[in-house]
Amino acid sequence: MTATPFKGTIAIRYLDGEPDIQPFACTDVANAFVNFTASGLTFYQTRKYGAIADIQLIAAGVDTSQIRLYVNNKDTGNTFLDAGILASVNNRMPLSVPIAAGAQIQLRALA
């Protein structure tokens, strides 16, 4: 089966209230990290202390079904099911994930 690429966004709300919304694209290959659109890199570096408020996918992967959160190249253990973070889902992230200033965020597609 051919891997189907998909896109999404991650929304960070900094402690001062400033939002930071970054689009990303994924190749739908198991264990591949997403590429952030603005930089083309597999990580996004936060500017300030805050929290990941939302992760949203335009469509679910075909070959992958989960997104795993990594911070500073470390697996956080936070895993989101693709079906639960689709744009059509109203309450994608009921809990925010705190994030430090200067942290490198990575999202990895899992089967």
C-alpha positions in Angstrom: 0.0 0.0 0.0 1.3 3.5 -0.8 1.8 5.8 2.1 -0.7 8.8 2.1 0.8 12.0 3.3 -1.3 14.1 5.7 -1.1 17.6 7.3 -1.9 19.1 10.6 -1.2 21.9 13.0 0.1 22.2 16.5 -1.1 25.1 18.7 1.0 26.4 21.6 -0.3 29.0 24.1 2.5 30.8 25.9 2.1 31.9 29.5 1.7 35.5 28.4 -1.3 34.4 26.3 0.5 34.6 22.9 -0.6 31.9 20.6 1.8 30.0 18.3 0.3 27.8 15.6 2.6 25.8 13.4 1.5 23.7 10.4 3.3 20.4 9.7 3.2 17.6 7.1 3.8 13.9 7.6 4.6 11.2 5.0 2.4 8.5 6.8 5.4 6.2 7.2 5.7 4.5 10.6 8.3 6.0 12.9 8.8 9.1 10.6 8.9 12.5 12.3 6.6 15.2 10.9 8.2 18.2 9.1 7.2 21.6 10.2 6.2 23.7 7.2 7.8 27.0 8.1 11.3 25.5 8.5 11.2 22.1 6.8 12.8 20.6 9.9 11.5 17.7 12.0 11.3 19.8 15.2 9.9 23.1 16.3 11.7 25.2 19.0 9.4 27.1 21.4 10.1 30.7 22.2 8.8 30.9 25.7 7.2 28.9 28.5 3.7 27.7 27.7 1.7 24.6 26.9 0.7 22.6 23.8 -3.0 23.5 23.6 -4.0 21.5 20.5 -2.8 19.2 17.9 -5.0 18.8 14.8 -4.9 16.6 11.7 -6.6 17.3 8.5 -7.0 13.6 7.8 -5.9 10.4 9.6 -3.0 8.4 8.2 -3.6 5.2 6.4 -0.4 3.4 7.4 -0.1 5.1 10.8 -2.7 5.6 13.5 -1.0 7.5 16.3 1.2 10.6 16.9 3.8 10.5 19.7 5.2 13.6 21.3 8.9 14.0 21.8 10.6 17.0 23.6 14.3 17.6 23.3 14.8 14.2 21.5 13.1 12.4 24.4 9.9 10.3 24.2 7.4 11.9 26.6 5.1 8.9 26.5 2.3 11.2 25.3 0.5 9.5 22.4 -2.5 10.8 20.5 -4.7 8.6 18.3 -5.1 10.1 14.8 -8.8 9.6 15.0 -9.0 11.6 18.2 -7.2 14.7 16.9 -8.9 15.1 13.5 -10.0 18.6 12.7 -13.7 17.4 12.9 -13.3 16.4 16.6 -14.6 19.0 19.0 -12.5 18.2 22.1 -9.2 17.0 20.6 -7.0 17.8 23.6 -8.9 18.0 26.9 -5.6 18.6 28.7 -2.7 20.8 27.7 0.9 19.6 27.8 3.3 22.1 29.5 6.3 23.0 27.5 9.5 24.9 28.5 11.0 27.8 26.7 13.5 26.8 24.1 12.2 23.2 24.0 12.4 21.3 20.7 9.1 19.6 19.9 8.9 16.6 17.6 5.9 14.6 16.5 6.3 11.1 15.3 3.8 9.0 13.3 3.4 5.5 14.7 1.6 2.4 13.2 
